């Protein structure tokens, strides 16, 4: 997806790295970028914003020529990322679950022209809600287009859901109101309302959408657009938003969209987020739109910041400590021969017995203690070492 948009930005970044950063060269590259973005279905006001931001950052900058390509890519990424951030986000599942009053079901109104995949999208949303244990009823409020009710009923039957419909030519607002009453009486969590595939320039049909909104006060209004329609989808979104002020968009056929300009432009022009993208004809072919995935697809994965390797400090070599001289064992006194007695050996007189050599060495080095020159000094040293060990060997 979005290969053409990605190529346009990559080409511009590379062109900047091959030129001097004077105003003329910058203007030349920005003009080439403008043409590439127009071919990628990016709206003119969005292109102007991108060019202005990039020009401001580049003119008079002192970026090293070797780093200019990365600098341009980073600037473009930050600019486009901010457009998505300004639009915010919509979490449909959380919003529905936050409404706990069974007499106050969550209402979603879908708008968009015929042929964009609106009916299939409604079925996909219904399938998604069912999988999340949210009960659903669908209102067939497109009472103008021949076959619209039958098309919607076919999807709803496959999903084993309830469809509220009237005859063709009926008041769409009345159908939506009937669905609302049904949801309240049957404690249904959510009502999905289809609407006629209005051309955005048809004033009377636009007024019907306004009437539906006034009668049932939907919690969420979603514009459904075709990614492959390019600038037409952007124009449709702009006009629908002017008349209905929708809360977010779902773009269909995004798996086949090689340009990517529609998603970016709709978000930038309406200041409303793309909530989901359709990626196929199956009911499960609906994915949450991700700003991160969009940016990664267009600009590639960001290079991780280099982490400096820690400099290993040499381990300190302990200074040699003189081993204490062994204390000679006392010579037993001779015993008179007439009464021979067994030779009695005194217990070991080594005061350091039971203390590890490492502890003796560490203590002597830490506190700069010389080797004892007498038994008294040795026993004094042993007391201090044992106390030091008992205290946890403080440094």
Secondary structure, DSSP 4 states (H G I P E B T S, - for coil): --HHHHHHHHHHHHHHHTS--SHHHHHHHHHHHHHHHHHTT--HHHHHHHHHHHHHHHTT----GGGHHHHHHHHHHHHHHHHHHHH----HHHHHHT---TTS-EEEEEE--TTSSHHHHHHHHHHHHHHTT--EEEEEE--SSTTHHHHHHHHHHHTT-EEE---TTS-HHHHHHHHHHHHHHTT-SEEEEEE----TT-HHHHHHHHHHHHHH--SEEEEEEEGGGTHHHHHHHHHHHHHH--SEEEEESGGG-SS-HHHHHHHHHH--EEEEEE-SSSTT-EEE--HHHHHHHHH-PPPPPPPPPPPPPPPPPPPP-PPPPPPPPPPPPP--GGG--PPPPPPP--TTTTS-HHHHHHHHHHHTPPPPSSHHHHHHHHHHHHHHHHTT---
